[in-house]
């Protein structure tokens, strides 16, 4: 059976943890889980420093590009998107 229509779910979707009523999962490529932890730390540090959102997004793009061993296509930190404001989550409980 697949989860959410993902035929490869068995590779990453773990069993139900009844105590937390959640499933544990891991990306088939462990570098993705490492990147996720690095992005989470970056976002936490940016929030503590109260950096503007567009700078945080630029830093995330640069980190991802660095991890992919490519030159960051979006290296200009501080460049705002011209299409409008960046959306934010409004619910404090929503992760």
N, C-alpha and C positions, 0 to 999 in steps of 0.2 A: 504494500500500500504506500501511496505517496502522501506527503503532507503539502497542502496548499498547491497541489498540482505539480510539485517538484519531483520528477522521477528519480533524482539522485539523493533524495532526502535521507536515505539509510546511511549515507556516507557522513552526514553531519548532524542529523536530528536524533538526539539520545532519548533514553527512556524517561517516562514521567517520574519526577521526584514528588511523591505524594505529600511530603511535609511542606513543600513550598508551592505545590500545585503548579509546577513549571517543568519544562523540558530543558535539559542541559544539551548544549550543542557546541560543536567545534568545527571550524572551517577545515576542509580537507587539506588546505595548504596552511601550515602553522604560522607562516609569515603574516597571514591576514589577521590572525588573533594577536600577534605581536603588534602589528600596525594599529589594531583597535585599541590596545592598551596605551600605545604611544599617543594616539589621537585623544583618548580620554584624559590623559595626564596634561596634554597641551591645552585642551579646552578648560580643564580645572584651573590651570595656572593663569590662563587668559581671563577667566572669570574673576579670579582673586585680584588680578591686576586691573580689572575693569577696562580691558582693552575693547575698542570698538569691534563690533561683530565682523565687519568687513576685513579687519586685520586678522582676526581669528581664522576666518575662512581662507584667507591668503596663506596663512601659516600652515593650515591643514593641507592645502593643495601642494605647497612646497615640500612638506614632509612626505606626502604620498609620492610625489615625483622623485624625490631623493631615494626613497625606498625602492622605487622601480628602476633606479639607476638611469634616470633620464634627467635632462635639464628642465627645471621648472618652467612651464609655459606661462605661468602666472606669477612671475617673480616680483612684480611691482606691488609690494605691501602698501596698503592704504588706498589702492585704486578701488573706487566704488563702482558697483554695478550700475549701468546706465538705464536698466530696465525698471527700476523702482526699488522700493525698500526691501530689505531681506526679511522674510517671514520669521516670526518667533513663536515659540510655544507659550500659551497663556495660562496653562494649568500648572500650578506648582508641583502637583503630584505626578505629572506625566514625565516619564524618563525619556 
